[in-house]
Amino acid sequence: MFVQELVLRQRTEILHALCSSGSAEHLEQVLDILLSQGELIWEDYQNIQVPGRTLYTNVRQLLDLVYTKGVDTCALFYAAVKQVLPEEQGAGLSLSECCSNLEEKEEHQSTSTQTLLTQRPSLVSKLQGCIDDALKALVLSGHFTSADCDEVRLPIHTPSQQARRLLDHVRSKGESAAKVLLQYIQQKQESGSLLNQEKWTPPKEVLKYQKKLSSSVSAQSCFLSTYGGTSHMSLDDIYTGGQLELAHNCENINAPLGLEDVVGAAGTVNEEADTVLVSGDAGGGKSTLLQRLHLLWARGTALQEFLLLFPFSCRRLNSEQREMSVQELLFQHCCWPDREQEEIFQFILDHPHLILLTFDGLDELKQSFSDEHRLCCPTQRAPVYILLFNLIQGSLMKGVRKVVTSRQEAVGPVLKKHLRKEVLLQGFSPSGIDCFVRKHHRDPTVAAKVLESLQTNTALLGLCHSPVLCWIVSQCHKELLGCGEGSPKTITDVYLMILQHFFQHQSSLKSTVGSSWLQEHLNTVLHLGQLAFEGIGTSCYVFSGTDLETCGVTEKDICMGFLIQSKDMSSTHSKRFEFLHLIMQCFFAALYIVLSNNTDRSTIPKLFELQNTRETGLRSSTCFGACLPSTDQHEQALKGEATSAETPNLQITATFVSGLLSQRHRSLWLHCCPSAVLEKRVRQVVRCLSKGLQKHFKSIPQPVAGEKKSMHAMPGFVWLIKCIYEMQESRIAKDAMSKLEVDHLKLTYCNIGPVECTALAYVLQHLRNPVGLQLDNNSVGDVGVEQLLPCMHICNSLYLRNNNITDEGIRKLLAKGIQCDSFQKIALFNNKLTDACTQHFSHLLKTKRFISLRLGNNNITEEGAKQLAEGLKHNHSLEYLGLWGNKIKDAGAVALASALESSTTLVWLSLVGNGVGSVGACALANIIKNSTSLEQLWLTENCITRTGVECLIQALEHNTHMKSVWLINNDLSLEEVEELKQRESRLIF
């Protein structure tokens, strides 16, 4: 009875011990043990592990269950807790007095599915390093589908959680699947790939330091450190993975990238380099992704190939004025060893492959990356930025892996040549938005209402692709649900909503309504605005007490929540502050520009001209500095070197200025700034936008004879379009587009995501004549596709190659496209399309005149080809059909050939790399034989034998206008190629 009473008496201590880390790992390990001992049945486990429920609630459920099951179960529970918890965490519990011995169950005549339960703790441990290989074995045996694999590999789960999901899925599949998994594990053990290998143990002082370092990293990482800094959100509770992609296409990687793939071998382009770059938009989740990696390493659930991990913030390194050595940088800025510093540092130098350094926010460093100043000695002192640049390029600490985050536009070719690989963080997918909102709101009813509101406002849904904006929308759910017709559309709308949300939650007048909330807090806005404005101008993102005092920032202003205390693992200095997020600093800088009487009249023109600083050779800090009040402090700051961060930050600020001066927000400023001043500033912005666009329009070259007039736009053009969208005045958009006269608008590699798509659609819909819109190699995705729908009527062709688009995005696109008379061409090479999309294309081909359909390098099989063939039978206009790199095989080729053999319009057909054999080739020969229009047939990289080629030759004898049939890399010998080439010159081998 004593043990059972102890569970009641020590309930609070047990709860704290199992939950204090913020991770569910300890609870899950205890459950594994109790399942393996037979003390819990599967239904018990499912009742405890309810998805979406808090960790504390799940532990309470377990304690209730253990108590009701009696003395023996309580004793085994204590034994499991003792085994799972580190010694210091279990110190407050009476574990030694009441623990039973845990023994592995003998297997007798148990089935394989029973073994998965009785051996669960050890199986979880064994599977963590080889999840992908285990899944491959289950797929090859026919027990798992790709959907099953995706369920197991969800990026929000740690490796141990993935191992448990795998075991649970296998149990649900039955005895034969369980046998396959157990056989795979046994083979791995016998080959020495698992835990049988002898492990090398690092020196004792290094292990002690690792323990201290991981404890420090864990403490810094367990709560969301970016925009949630004031609300103490547990990272475990809120973390939602963004979409990760490789910057360079990798043919052998089809599955989505997970967190550990960031540091893993997948997508490596330079084996000699040590640095991985994670790039993405501001507010895209880069810092949170690093924080998640730090936390998983500290807990021992990921990146365990690295013994020591040193995290750095470039924003905070800006404040380091001293010259330092690498040793001082590691130990003073991360974690100081209690003793034997020299021995530990020597270990780091001797074992570089065991060390990981992370640098968050390279774009926030005051200096632009350069590899001119080389440094090789780790004990030599130098300015921190020189140490950092030499670490990144590998001159210092060669072999140590480094992960760096930055905005894409701040990464130049000098840095890229030193990269091992680049990973793109593309923000939330539609399912990611759903997941984040549900995690943010524990009340399912509130979450459902927020999601419903997003679905009815596609512009806002597009904004939520950005994690920081998704957080704001979730944080301000009451304001969002209460605004009806005035629901936010622009980024400025969303930031005004969070401004109002923070002020009204801190205001003494809780009933504040209308526009008076801003007037009440105008002094706070101006104080914080000046701080932000001067910081942006001098690349300062961390502020001292003196900085705050200079700008008049009071304790009351700080309490509003827009500033948070800057975290620094090693700092013993006085308090330092930073804005909740860099974009928040840009927003306050914009508020200051709009509302302050102390800015120069040239501020707005110079702000908008700064996008051209790199071309003109001007330093942005110098240009912007002319707008600041003249003080010694500012002048001294402006003597620093220019940074690659300045232009993007100033562009964000200019975008906010455009939005704040929108007619829709004019009523907010009525009692805060004279109307005449506001009108003048509006005219300045409109003039700057018009001037900027004209500069782009003048760069359009005259078309070559016989070709269409084309404009290849640069990212600066997209930024100007976003500024126009923020103003939400169709008059400005119409005026801008009235001067754009092109047939083809090319916006490739412009970092266009859903937010940019919304702005493009808003402005481009006012074009006078239809254009070809080329958005290849961006990050449009399904959410972005939906944002483009308002401008579909002016698109005669749409190019969306390599944009992470799925069948759902295509469904919505084609439903709109069918209604648009001018829409006749589409290219969707290298997206994520399957057979499910082909029914929509089939309907399109049946319904309207269509000229070109290119669906290369997707996942379309013979079933999809058959579906397309149904539409092609009724189409009498298609000229170009591209299905390169799919899997249609002979059956698909036969279906297409049957549908196209009487076509009088088809000019070009590509079935390269589709597994087409001679049966398919013979069927395609009928198109050649009967067609009066076909000029080129591409059958390269297939498995066509001589029999198939003979059919093609016979067909060509009946067709004199056919130009070429491409047959490179098929199942033909060199002798056969030579002979067949002599017989028919139009065959290209």
N, C-alpha and C positions, 0 to 999 in steps of 0.2 A: 504493500500500500504506500510505502514511503516514496517510491519513485513517482507514483501517480500524483501524490500530493505535491511533489516537487515541481511537476509540470505546471500546476496551478500557481504555486508560490513564486516561481521564477519566470512566469509568463512574460513580464515586461523585459527582463534581461535577455531572454531567448529571442524575443522579437527584435531587440536592438542588435544582438549579435548576428542574426541572420540577415538583417536589412540595412545595417549602418553603412555598408560599402556602396549602397545604391544599386548593386547588381543582384540579379536573381540567381546567380551561379551557385551560391551556397545552398539555397533552398532546393535547387534542381538536383544538386549532388546528394542531398539528404533523401529526396524522393527516389532517386535512382537506387540508393542502398535499401530503402524500405520496400521498394518493388522487388528487388532481387532476393530479399529475405522472405518474401511472401507475406509481409505484414500489411501491405496495401494491395488491393486488387486494382485492375485497370480503371474501373468506374470511380474508385476513390481518387486516383491520380487525375482523372479528367475533371472531377468536381473541385479539385484544388487549383489546378492550372487553367483557370478560365481566362481566355484572351481578353485584353483590355482592362482587366481588374488590377488594382494596385498591388505592389509586392507585399505591403503590410497586411492587406486583406487576405491574400493567399496564405501567408504564414499563419495568421490567426485561424484560418480554416483547417490547416494541418494540425495545429495544436488542439483544437476542439476534437478533431477526429482521433488523434493519438490518445487523448484522455479517455474518450468513450470506448476505445478498443481494449483498455485494461493495462495491467502492470507490465506484462511481457513486452507489449508494443512500446510502452513508455521507456522501458529499459533499452530496447534496441534503438529507439529514437535518440536517446542521450548518447549512445555509442556512436551513432551516425554523425551527430553534431560534433562530438569530440574528434572524430576522424576528419571531418570536413573543415572545421574552423582552424585558423592559425592560432598558435598558443596564446598570443596576447589578447585575441578577441574572445577566447573562451575562458579567460582568467576569472571572470566574475561568476561563472557557473560551477555548480557542484558536480562536475562531470566524473571525476575519478571515483566518487563515492557510490555511484549508481549504475555504472556502465556495464552492459553485457558485452561478451566478446563477439565480434562480428566474424563469422566464418563463411567461406564461400560454400554455397550449396552444392552438395554432390548431385551429379547429373542423372544417375540411375538410368531410367528409360525415357527421359524427357524428350519432347519433340524439339525441332529447331526453333519454332516460335516461342516455346517456353524458355529455351536457352537465351533468347534475346532479352528476356526479363531477368532470369537468374544471374546472367553475366553482365547485366546492363552497365554497372559502373566501369568495369574494365573495357567493355566494348566502346563506350563513349570516349574513353581515353585513347584507345587504339585507332579509332576512326578519324580523329581530329586532323591528322596530317594527310589524310588520303581520301577525303570526301569525293573529289572529282573522279578518281580512279574507281572507287566503289560504285558510283553512279553509272560509270561506263560499263562495268561488269553487269549491272542490273538491266541496263538498256540492251546490251548485246544478247542477254538471255531472254529478252522479250517481256520482262516483268515490269519495267519502268518505261514511261513515255517521256518526251521532252518536258511536258507539263509537270510531271512528277518531279523531275530534276529541278525545275524552276521553283517549285514549292519548297524543296529542301534548301536550295541555295539562296533564299531571300536575303538580300544584303543587310537587312536590319538585324539579322541573327548573328551571334558570335559563332566561332567554329564548334564549340561544345554544344550549343543549341542546334546547329545544323546537324551534328552527329545524332542528337536525340530525335530530331524530326525524321532523319533517315531511318532510324530504328523503328519509329512509330509507323512510318509509311510501309516499311517492309513487313511488319507484323500484320498490317491491314491487307496485304497482298496474299498472305497465306504461307503455307509450309514450304512450297518450292522456292519462293523468293527468299525466305529466311535461310534455306540451305545454300543458295547461291552466295549470299552475303557472308555467311560463316565460312564457306570454302575459300572465298576471296581473302578474308582476314587470316585464315590459317596459312594460305600460300604466302602471304606477305610476311608472316612471322617466320616461316621456314626459310624464306629467302633473306632474312635478316633486315627487312626494311622497316620493321616496327621497333618495339621496345626491347628486343633481345640484344641490341647492340650495346657494347660497353660505352658508358658515357664518360667523357673527359670532364673533370671538375675544375673550375677556375679557382685561383687562390682565395683563401678565407677572407682576406681584407677586401677583395673585389666583390665577393658575394655580400659582405656586410654593406658595402657602398651601394650595390645594386638594390638592396632592400630599402635603404634610405632614399635613394633616387626614385624608385618606383612608388614609395609612399608619398613623396613630394609631388610627383607627376600626377598620381591618382587624386590627391587633394586639390590640385589645380584644375583637374579635368572633370570631376564628377558632376559639377553643375555647369549649365550652359553659360559660356563666358562672353558671348557676343551680345546680340540684341536682347537677350533675356537676362542680362546681368543683374537687374534689380529685382527680379521675381524669384530667384533661386530655383529655377526649373532643373530637375534632375535630368542629366543627359540621357540616361536610360529611358526615362519616361517620354521624352520628346523627340529623340533623334530619329530622323527619317532620311534614308539615303537618297541622294540625288542620282541623276543618270550619269554614269561614267562611260566615256568613250576614249578610244585611242586616237591621238591626233593623226597618226599614220595608219591607214587601213592594213589590217593583218588578216590574211586569207584563212589561217587555221584557227581563228578565234571567232566563234559564232555566239557563244553564251554571253550574257551581260557581264560586265566587269564587277567584281566585288571589292570590298575595302582592301583586302590583303593583296589584290592584284595591282594596287597602286605601287607597291614596293616589289612585287613579284616579277617573274621573268616575262610575263605576257607582254608582247608589243615592243620588246627591246629593239632599238635600232642602232645603238652604239654600245657594244659590249665593253669597250675600254672606258667609257664614262661612268661616273658614280651618281650623277644627279638626276632625279626624277622631278619633272615640273608638273604641278597640278594647276591648270589655268581655268579661268572662268570669269563671269561678270561680277562686278561689285554686288554684294548681297546674295551671291549664288551658293553660299554654304562651304566655301573653301576652309575657313578657319574652323568651322564646326566639324568638318570631315577630319582635319588633323587632330582636333581635340578627341574625337571618337577613337582614332588610331592610338593616341597617347593612352587613353583610358583602358583600352583593350590590352595594350602591352603591359601596363602597370598591373593589371589583374592576372596576367599570365594566360590570357585566352587568345592572343593574336601576336604576330610578329615575334614569336619566341626564338627565331633564329638570331635575334639581336639581344645581346646580354645587357647592353646599356643604351638608353635612348635619351638624347638631350634636346629639349624643345626650346626654340627661340622665337621671339616676336620682333620682327624688323621695326615695327612701330616703336617698341621700347628701346631697341638698340640705337635708334636715332638720338636718344638722350645720353648715350655714353660718350663722354668727351675725352676720356683717358685713352692712351695707347695701351694695348694689351697683347699678351701672347695667347696662343690657342688654349694652353692650360688654364690661364686666368679666365678666359672667355667661358670655357666649359664649367669650371668650378664656381666662379663668382656669379654667373648669370643663371645657373641651373641648380646645382646642389653641391655644397662644400663637403668634402670627405672629412670625417672626424679625425682621422689619422692616416699616416702613410700615403700622403698625397702624391709623392714622387713615384712610388711603386704602382699606384693605381693609374697614373698618367702613362707610365711606361707600358703597363699592360694594354692600355688603349692603343698606343703606338704599335705594339707588337701584334695586336689582334684586330686590325681595322675592319675585318669582315663581320665582327661581332658588334659593331657600333652603328647607330643610326642617329643622324642629326636632322632636325626639321626646322625650317625657317619660314614662318608665316608672314605673308605680306611683303614680298620683295619689292613690289610696286610702291610701297609706302616709304621705302628708304630714301633719304634725301639725295643720295648720289645714284646716277644711272650706272647700270652694270658695265664694267670695262675689264678686259683681260690684259691691259697694258702693264700694270704694276705687278710684277711677279714676286712671290714670296714662297720659300720652300721650307724654311726652318720653323718648326712648331714652337720653339722657345723664344723666337724673336718677336719683340713688341712692334705693333703697327696700329694705325687707326682701325677701328672695328670694321668699317666697311671694306677695307682692303683685306682683312682676314676673311671676311665673308665671301668676297669675290674669289679669293684664292682657294677657299674650301670648295666652292661650287665648281670651279674649273678643274679641281684635282691637283693643283700645285701643292697644296697643303693636305695632309691626311688622305693620301691616295688610298683607295680601297674602302674607305668609310662611306657607307651609303648616305645620301642626303636627299631629302624631300623638300621642295620649295614650292610655295604657292604664290600666284600673281595673277592679276588681270591680264587677259590676252594682249590687249593693245599696248601694254607696257613691256612686252617681251620682244626684243630685237634679235636680229640674226647673229650678233656677237655671242649672246647667251645661248642660243639654240644649238650652236655647234659644239657646246660642252654638255649636251643633255644625253642621258641614257635613253630616255623616252619622255614623251609628253602625254599627259592624261587630261582630257577635257571634262570638266564638271558642268553639266548642262542644266542644272536646276531640277525641279520636280517634274515628273511625268504626271498625267491625270490621276493615276492611282496613288502617286506620291502625295499630291495635294489632298486627296481623300484621307490618306493615312495620317498625314500631319494634323489636319483639322480634328480628326477623331481622337488623336493622342492629346491634343491641346485642350479638348473639352471632354472631361470625364462623363458629363451628362450626355448620353446619346441623343436626346431630344434636341439639345442646343446644337450639337454637331450636325445633325440632320438638317436643321433650319439654315445653318450657315452654308452648308453644301448646296442646299436647294436654292439659296439666294445667289450663289456663284454660278449655278447652271443657268439661271435666267439672265445673267449679266456676263456675256462672253468676254467683254473687254476686261472686266475685273478678274475673270477666270484666267485670262492670259497673263495678267500681272502676277497672279499667284504662282505662276511657274517659277518666280524668284522666291527663294525661301524667306528672305527678310520681309518681302511684301506679304507673303502668306502668313507670317507671324503677326504682322500689323493687323491684317484683316481678321485673324482669329482673336487677337487681343481686343479689338474694338467691335466685337460681335453685336453688342447692344446697340451701338451707334449704327452699325451696318444694317441690322434688321429693322431699325426704326426710321431709316431714311427714305424708304419707298422709291418714288420716281427719281429722287436725287442721288441714287446709288453711285459710288465712286467709279470713275472711268479711267482716270489718269493716275500716274505716279504721284503727282502733286496732290490730287484729291485724297489719296491714301495717307500721305504724310500729314496733311492738314487734319485728317481724321484722328491720327495718333496724337497730334499736338493737342487737339481739343480733349481727347480722352485723358491724357496725362494731367492737363490743367484742371479739368472738371473733377478728377478724382482727388486732387490736392486742394481744390478751392474751398474757401470758407463759405462761399455762397453756392451751396449745392444745387440751387434752383436756377443757376445761370443759364440763360437761353439766348437764342439768336446770335448776333455777332458780338455782343458785349463781352463774351468770354475772352476774346483776344485783347480788347481794350483794357480789361482788368489786369491782364498779365503782360502788357506791352513792355514794361521795363525789363522783365525777365527775358523776353524775346530779344530785345536790343542788346542786353548784356551778353547773353549766350551767343547771339548773332555776331557781335563784334569779335568775341573769342574765336568763333568758328571761322569767320571771314579772315582774320589775321593769321590764323593757323593754316588755312588753305593756301594763303599767299606765300607762306614761308615753309611749307611742307612740315608743319608742326601738328602732331596728332595726339601728343601727350603733354599735359599742361601742369606747370608748377603752381603753387599757391600765389606766387608773385604774378604769373600770367593772369590768373583769375582776378587778382586785386586790381591790376592795371585796367582790365575791361569792366570793372565794377561788379563782377559776379559775387553775389552774397551767398550766405549759408541757405537762405530761403530759396534762391535760384537753384542751388545744388539739389535741394530736397525735392524739386519737381520731378527728378528722375531721369533727365536727359543726359546728365553727366554721371559717370560711375568711377569709383576709385580704380586706378590702374593697377593690375596685378603685376607683381615682380617677385620672382622666386627668391631673389637674393638681396633686394633693396633694403637698406636700413635708413634711407633718406626720409624726408618728410613726405606727406601724402602727395600723390600726383593723380591727375584726373584725365579721363578721355570721354568722348561722346559714346553713347550706346553703340553706335555703328558709324563707320566713315560716311555713309550716305546721309545719316542724321546730321553730321557736321556740315556737309554740303547744303543740306536743306536750311539749316540755321544761317549759313553764310548768305544764301539767297534771300531769306527773310530780311536780313540786315541791308542788303543791297536795295530791296524794294521799299523798306520802311524808314531807313535811317536818313537823317539830314546831314550826316557827316561824311558821306562818300562823295568822291569827285564826280563831276558830270560825265567824265570820260570812262567811268567804271564799266558801264554796260557795253559800250562799243569795244573796249579792250578785252572784256571777258569773252565776247563772241569772236573776236579776231584771233584768239589764242590757239584755235585749232590749226592755224597755219604757222605756228612758231617753228616747227621743225623744218618746214620748207624755207622760211625766211631767215632762219638762223638766229632768231631772237630768243632770249631766255624768258620763259614764261614767268618766272619769279620776278624778273625785272619789270616786265610789262604790268603784271598785276600789282607789283609793289607801288607803282605810281599812283594807284587808286587808294592806298592806305594813308592814314594820318601820318605825318612825318614825325617820327620819334627816333631817338638813337637806337632803341631796341630793334625797331623794324629795319632800320638801315643796316645795322650789323647783321641781322638775319638774312637780308637780301644779298649779302656778299657771298653766301654759300653757293655751291654748284647747283646747276639745274637738275631736276629729277624727272624720270620718266613718268612719275605718278602725277605730276602737276597738271598736264593737259587733260587726262581723263577726269580728274577731280573737278577741274574748272568747267569741263563740258557738262558734268552732272549738275554743277551749280547753275550753269547757264540754262539748262533744261528746266530746273526748278523756277528760275526767274521768269521764264516764258510762261510756265503754268500759273505762277502766283499773280501775274499781270493779266490773266484771262478775264474777260468780261464777267464770267460766272462768279469770280471771287472778289470783284470790285467792292461789293457791299461790306466785306470784312474789313477793308482798310479805311472806310469813310472817316472814322474818328481817330485814325492812327496816323494818317499822312494826308497832306493837302491834295485835293483832286487834281489841281494843275500839275503838281509834281508827278503824280501817278500817270496822267495822260502823256506827259513828256516821256516818261520811261517806257510806256507802251509803244509810242512812236519809234523810240530808239530800237527796241527789240524787233519790231516789224521791219524797220530799215535794215537792221543787221541780218535778219533771216533772208530778206530779198537779195541783199548784196551777196551773201554767201552762196545762195542757190545760183545766182547769175554767174558767179565765178565757175561753178561746176558746168553750167550749160555752155559757157563759152569754150570749155575744153573739149566739147564734142567734136571729133574730127569729121570732115566731109566724107560721105560714103564712097567707096570704090565703085566704079561703074558696074551696075548689075547687082550690087549688094544693098542690103537695107541699112538705113541710118541707125547707128547703135551708140548708146552711151554706156561706158563701163564705169559705174559709180564707185566711189571710194567710201570707207566707213564714215568720213566726215559728212558726206551727203546724207547718210542714214541718220546721223545725229541731228542735222538741221530738220529733217522730216519729223523726228521725235519732238523737237521743240515746237513745231507747228501743231502737232497733235496735242501737246500739252496745253496750248492756247485754246483749243476747241472752238476755233472760229473758222467756219467753212469759207468765209470770204477770203481769208489769207491763203487757205489751201487752193481755192479756185484760181486766185491770182498767180500763185506759184506755178501751177500746172498749165496755165494758159501759155506759158513761155517755154514749155518743154515740148519739143517737136522731134520725136524719135520713133522708130519702128520697133526697136529692141532695147530693153533696159536690163543691163547685166549687173547683178549685185552678188557675185560669187565671193566666197571667203570674206564676208563682211560681218561675221559674228551675229547673224540675225536669228533671234529667238522669237517666242510668242509676243513679247512686248513690242519688238520692232515690227512684227507683222501687223499688229493692231494699228500702229502709226502709219505704216505704208499703205494699208487698205484705206484708211481715213483720207489720206492725201491723194493717192493714185486714182481713186474712184472719180476724181474730177478731171482726169485727162480727156482731151477732146477726141482722140482717136485710139482704137485698140492697139495694144503693144504686145510684144513677146516679153514675158517677165521671167528672167533667169535668176533663180535663187539657189543654185547648186552649192554644195559644200558649206552649209550653214547648220543651224540647230532648230529648224522650224518645228519639227515634231507634230503630233496630232493636234495639240493645243494651238500651235501657230497656224496650221492649215485652217482651222475654224475661224481664226482671226482674219484670214485673207479673203474669206467669202464675199464681203461687201464690194471688193474690187474685181471679182471674177468677170463681170460683164465687160471690162476693158482689156481682158487677157485673151488674145487669140491663140497664144501658146504659153504653157507654164512648164518651167524646168525646175524640178525639185530633187535632183540627184543627191544622194548621200545626205539625207536629212532626218533619219530616224523616224520615218512615218510608218504607221501600221495600217492594217485593214480598216480600222475604225475611222481613221483620218480620211482615208480614201472614200469610204461610204459617204461621209458628209460632203467632201469635195465634189464628187460626181453627182450627188443629188442636186447641188447648186449648178454645176457645170452643164447639165442637161438643159437647164433653162436659159443658158447664155448662147445666143446665136453665133457670136464671134469665136467662141472657144472651140478649137479644132486640133490642138496638138498638146501632148503631155509627155514628159520624160521623168521616170521615177527610178532610175538605176540605183542600185545599192541602198535600198531601204529595208523594211521588215515586213514585206508583203507575202501573203500566203494564198492558197487557193480560195480562201474566203473572199478576197477582193475581186476575183474574176467574174462573179455573178453581176457585180456592179458595172464592170467594164463591158460585159456582154450586153447588159441593158442599154448602156451608152451607145454601143455600136449599132444596136437595133433601132435606137430612137432618133439619132441625129447624124448629120454629116460630120465625119471625123477623118482627119488626114494622117495623123502620126501617133502611134502608141508604142512607147519604149519602156519595157518593164524588166530590163536586164538585172542580173545578179540579185535576185530575190529568192523566195522559196516556193516557187510555183511548180507543181508536179503535173503528171499526165491528167489528173482530174481537173486541175485548173485550166489546162490547155483545151480539154474537151468543153469546158464551160465557155471559154473564149470563142471556140469554134461555132458554138450556137449563135453567138452574136455576129460573127463574121459572115455567116450564111446569108444574113439579111442586110449586110453593109455593102454599099456600092461606091464608096469614096476613099477607103483607106489606101494610102500609098506607102507608108513605112510601118513595119511591125518588127520590133526588137525584143527578143526573149533570151538574150545572151545570158549564160551562167545560171540557168534554172535547172530543173530536173524533169523535163517533160518526157524524155525517153521515146521509144518507138511509138507507143500507143498515143502519146500526145502529138507527135509529128504526123501520124496517120490522120488524126482528127483534124488538125489544122490544114493538112493537104487537101482533105475532102472538102473543107469549107472554102478554100481559096483557089481551087483548080479552075474555076470559071471566072475568077476576078479579072476585070479589065482595067483596074486602077493600080494594083500593087506594083511598086517599083523596086522595093528593097525589103528583104526578109533575112533576119539573123537568128539562127538557132545554135550559135556557138556554145560549146561546153554544156550540152544538155543530155549526154548519154544516148544520143541517137545512133542507132545501128543501121544495117543495110535495109531492114524492113522499112524503117522510116525514110531512108534515102530514096528507095523505090517509090514510095508514096509521094514524096516531094517532087520526084521526076515528072509526075503528072501535071504539076503546076507549070513546070518549064514547057512541057509539051503543049499545053493548052493556052498558056498566057500570051497575051499580046502586049503586055506592059512591063512584066518583070525584067529587071536589068541585072540585079545582083542577088545572089543567094550565098549566105555565109554559114558554112557547116564545119568550121575549124574546131579542133579539140573535141571530137566525138569518137565513136568506135565503128566507123563505117569500113567495111571490107570491100574487096574487089567487086563482089556481087552488086553492092549498092552503087559503086562508081559506074559500072557497066550500064545500069539503068539510067543514070544521069547522062552518060554519053549518048545513049540512044535518044533520049528526050531532046538533047541539044541539036541533034541532027534535024529536028523538026522546028527549031527556033533559031532564027538568024539574028534577031535583035538583042538577045541575051548577051551581056558583057562579060560576066565572070561568075564562077562557082568556086568558093574558097574551101579547100579541103586539107589545110595544113594540120598535121598531127592527128591522123586517123590510123586505123589498123591496116596499114599497107607497108610492104617491104620496100626497100630502096629500088629494087629492080622493077617492082610493080609501078612505083611512082614514075620512074623514067619512061617506061613503056606507055603508060596512060597519058602522060604529058605530051608525048609525041603524037598520040592519036587525036587529042583535043586540046588546043592551045588555050581555051577559055577556062580550063580547070587549073586552079592555082594551088600548087602543093608546097 
